[in-house]
Amino acid sequence: MTVSDDEVVVFDVRPFGDIPYMAYIDPIDQQRALSRDEPCTREKMLDGETVITRLPTDQCVFMEPAKVWHGRWLNQYEHSVFCPTEANQKECNGADADMWLTAAPLDEANGKSYIISFIGRKTRYPGGPGGYGHLSSYASEIIVDRVISIEVASRPED
């Protein structure tokens, strides 16, 4: 096969999903992402059966150092959005928001909005337009390590 000067050969090198391959900690997961195989999955035995498990985000991709975050958290069914105080609040409403909040130390009710301060770590490499959170719909993820304060917002848009 020959290629003329008028033809351009294009290779599609997008990784699996929308997270850049260099975001993955393990080189094997980087290769899996480039080959469009699912990264950060591991086989393990459970009751004599082989099952596929997925590593938690902070064991899968590089994270930024922990820092103090302040903002609004909207916690709904299959939807956990964090909007930092310094962000434009209009950009953080509903499904258009791009930060998934993993709030394991919290046991707050779904369907509410909270004003929250916490220490947490954000994914170093954004996925675009998605890659993190429920159905890989969010550009980044923040993991809550320790809650400083939390209160129910007076209105959902607070």
Secondary structure, 3 states (H helix, E strand, C coil): CCCCCCCCCCCCCCCCCCCCHHHECCHHHHHHHHCCCCCCEEEEEECCEEEEEECCHHHHECECCCEEEEEEEEEECCEEEEEECCCCHHHHCHHHCCEEEECCCCCCCCCEEEEEEEEEEEECCCCCCCCECHHHCECEEEEEEEEEEEEECCCCCC
